[in-house]
Amino acid sequence: MVNTWALSALWLGLALAATLLAIWFRISTALSEIVVGTVIASAVIPTMIANMFFLPRHLLPHNPAGKKSEQIIQRPTAAEQI
């Protein structure tokens, strides 16, 4: 449910930014919404593609056959970090 509210707040914020840009530059609101949407999409879509296809799976811990790991990862103590 939090994701829904965050997404709606994002859309509302982008619409507000587009409207303010339209008023500032004295262009149509529709044009400014298209420009703002294109700029945001040019940052979001490549990030999504990179996360889907270029995930470095060789750096992830190996989990054979989907079994839950019983191993507990312990953080080094302050004395071990020095």
Backbone as CSV, one residue per row, in Angstrom:
resi,resn,N_x,N_y,N_z,CA_x,CA_y,CA_z,C_x,C_y,C_z
1,MET,0.823,-1.192,0.000,0.000,0.000,0.000,0.870,1.260,0.000
2,VAL,2.006,1.184,0.660,2.894,2.346,0.699,3.410,2.656,-0.698
3,ASN,3.661,1.622,-1.471,4.142,1.812,-2.829,3.135,2.590,-3.676
4,THR,1.858,2.326,-3.470,0.817,3.027,-4.216,0.819,4.514,-3.895
5,TRP,0.940,4.833,-2.611,0.965,6.240,-2.212,2.222,6.932,-2.718
6,ALA,3.333,6.252,-2.687,4.575,6.848,-3.181,4.482,7.109,-4.680
7,LEU,3.908,6.173,-5.403,3.769,6.341,-6.840,2.819,7.490,-7.172
8,SER,1.713,7.587,-6.448,0.782,8.687,-6.706,1.399,10.037,-6.323
9,ALA,2.198,10.067,-5.270,2.882,11.307,-4.893,3.909,11.698,-5.955
10,LEU,4.581,10.712,-6.514,5.539,10.982,-7.588,4.846,11.575,-8.803
11,TRP,3.729,10.982,-9.212,2.985,11.490,-10.368,2.475,12.907,-10.116
12,LEU,1.967,13.132,-8.920,1.464,14.466,-8.591,2.598,15.494,-8.596
13,GLY,3.745,15.107,-8.056,4.900,16.005,-8.046,5.396,16.316,-9.443
14,LEU,5.414,15.305,-10.309,5.841,15.538,-11.693,4.848,16.424,-12.436
15,ALA,3.556,16.226,-12.188,2.553,17.081,-12.825,2.694,18.525,-12.336
16,LEU,2.953,18.699,-11.061,3.155,20.042,-10.523,4.389,20.697,-11.134
17,ALA,5.472,19.935,-11.234,6.695,20.474,-11.837,6.453,20.863,-13.292
18,ALA,5.720,20.023,-14.022,5.431,20.331,-15.428,4.565,21.580,-15.552
19,THR,3.603,21.719,-14.656,2.745,22.906,-14.697,3.528,24.171,-14.385
20,LEU,4.385,24.091,-13.381,5.195,25.265,-13.038,6.156,25.634,-14.168
21,LEU,6.730,24.622,-14.823,7.592,24.907,-15.971,6.805,25.536,-17.114
22,ALA,5.566,25.064,-17.309,4.731,25.634,-18.375,4.423,27.101,-18.090
23,ILE,4.148,27.415,-16.849,3.871,28.811,-16.495,5.131,29.651,-16.643
24,TRP,6.254,29.121,-16.190,7.515,29.873,-16.218,7.974,30.171,-17.655
25,PHE,7.913,29.137,-18.522,8.382,29.302,-19.899,7.281,29.729,-20.865
26,ARG,6.061,29.863,-20.376,4.904,30.281,-21.160,4.692,29.399,-22.379
27,ILE,4.659,28.079,-22.107,4.331,27.092,-23.137,3.106,26.321,-22.664
28,SER,2.570,25.475,-23.518,1.368,24.743,-23.139,1.710,23.692,-22.070
29,THR,0.742,23.434,-21.223,0.936,22.468,-20.144,1.173,21.062,-20.703
30,ALA,0.465,20.721,-21.762,0.628,19.388,-22.353,2.053,19.184,-22.857
31,LEU,2.608,20.200,-23.490,3.978,20.098,-23.988,4.970,19.936,-22.841
32,SER,4.774,20.696,-21.779,5.707,20.582,-20.657,5.576,19.230,-19.963
33,GLU,4.354,18.653,-19.909,4.195,17.322,-19.319,4.886,16.261,-20.170
34,ILE,4.821,16.420,-21.482,5.514,15.479,-22.361,7.020,15.572,-22.158
35,VAL,7.536,16.779,-22.054,8.983,16.971,-21.865,9.430,16.406,-20.518
36,VAL,8.700,16.708,-19.451,9.065,16.193,-18.131,8.977,14.675,-18.116
37,GLY,7.932,14.112,-18.698,7.797,12.647,-18.757,8.914,11.994,-19.540
38,THR,9.333,12.624,-20.627,10.431,12.082,-21.441,11.745,12.122,-20.681
39,VAL,11.998,13.196,-19.994,13.240,13.309,-19.222,13.278,12.269,-18.102
40,ILE,12.175,12.116,-17.385,12.128,11.130,-16.306,12.241,9.715,-16.864
41,ALA,11.550,9.437,-17.974,11.610,8.108,-18.575,13.008,7.782,-19.086
42,SER,13.736,8.786,-19.544,15.089,8.528,-20.033,16.037,8.157,-18.897
43,ALA,15.648,8.449,-17.669,16.465,8.034,-16.526,15.965,6.728,-15.926
44,VAL,14.658,6.502,-15.927,14.083,5.332,-15.256,14.194,4.072,-16.104
45,ILE,13.864,4.154,-17.375,13.835,2.963,-18.229,15.223,2.332,-18.384
46,PRO,16.289,3.085,-18.658,17.607,2.445,-18.724,18.027,1.819,-17.388
47,THR,17.626,2.420,-16.279,17.946,1.843,-14.981,17.240,0.512,-14.796
48,MET,15.978,0.425,-15.192,15.242,-0.833,-15.081,15.859,-1.910,-15.966
49,ILE,16.246,-1.538,-17.178,16.868,-2.502,-18.088,18.199,-2.982,-17.519
50,ALA,18.971,-2.068,-16.973,20.260,-2.449,-16.395,20.073,-3.372,-15.194
51,ASN,19.076,-3.127,-14.383,18.838,-3.983,-13.222,18.347,-5.364,-13.628
52,MET,17.596,-5.466,-14.725,17.070,-6.764,-15.141,18.123,-7.624,-15.834
53,PHE,18.885,-7.032,-16.739,19.744,-7.832,-17.599,21.226,-7.801,-17.242
54,PHE,21.658,-6.839,-16.482,23.081,-6.721,-16.203,23.403,-6.883,-14.725
55,LEU,22.601,-7.695,-14.039,22.849,-7.984,-12.636,24.058,-8.905,-12.524
56,PRO,25.068,-8.529,-11.769,26.261,-9.387,-11.654,25.968,-10.611,-10.791
57,ARG,25.422,-11.649,-11.402,25.019,-12.851,-10.659,26.219,-13.600,-10.088
58,HIS,27.395,-13.393,-10.657,28.574,-14.072,-10.124,28.990,-13.504,-8.765
59,LEU,28.479,-12.341,-8.402,28.796,-11.751,-7.104,27.767,-12.104,-6.040
60,LEU,26.644,-12.687,-6.448,25.606,-13.062,-5.498,25.966,-14.390,-4.836
61,PRO,25.536,-14.611,-3.595,25.818,-15.903,-2.948,25.083,-17.027,-3.666
62,HIS,25.749,-18.151,-3.797,25.193,-19.308,-4.493,24.233,-20.048,-3.567
63,ASN,23.030,-20.326,-4.052,22.024,-21.032,-3.267,21.494,-22.193,-4.118
64,PRO,22.095,-23.397,-4.006,21.690,-24.506,-4.867,20.281,-24.995,-4.536
65,ALA,19.526,-25.317,-5.563,18.197,-25.933,-5.476,17.209,-25.097,-4.669
66,GLY,17.441,-23.823,-4.518,16.494,-22.958,-3.836,16.330,-23.223,-2.358
67,LYS,17.288,-23.915,-1.746,17.193,-24.203,-0.315,17.579,-22.968,0.489
68,LYS,16.939,-22.829,1.632,17.277,-21.719,2.510,18.623,-21.992,3.173
69,SER,19.420,-20.987,3.211,20.742,-21.120,3.791,20.661,-21.029,5.309
70,GLU,21.359,-21.903,5.980,21.411,-21.901,7.439,22.592,-21.080,7.941
71,GLN,23.416,-20.651,7.006,24.612,-19.916,7.380,24.246,-18.501,7.822
72,ILE,24.811,-18.078,8.916,24.587,-16.737,9.429,25.804,-15.891,9.086
73,ILE,25.564,-14.772,8.462,26.661,-13.877,8.104,26.916,-12.965,9.291
74,GLN,28.151,-13.012,9.780,28.498,-12.194,10.930,29.345,-11.023,10.479
75,ARG,29.061,-9.881,11.038,29.844,-8.699,10.742,31.127,-8.727,11.566
76,PRO,32.198,-8.216,10.989,33.454,-8.181,11.759,33.359,-7.205,12.920
77,THR,33.992,-7.564,14.000,34.003,-6.689,15.165,34.969,-5.532,14.926
78,ALA,34.957,-4.559,15.809,35.819,-3.395,15.663,37.289,-3.797,15.688
79,ALA,37.637,-4.785,16.517,39.030,-5.231,16.611,39.471,-5.913,15.315
80,GLU,38.560,-6.614,14.633,38.918,-7.300,13.390,39.048,-6.323,12.228
81,GLN,38.383,-5.204,12.315,38.450,-4.239,11.216,39.757,-3.474,11.199
82,ILE,40.429,-3.388,12.313,41.661,-2.606,12.398,42.820,-3.308,11.793
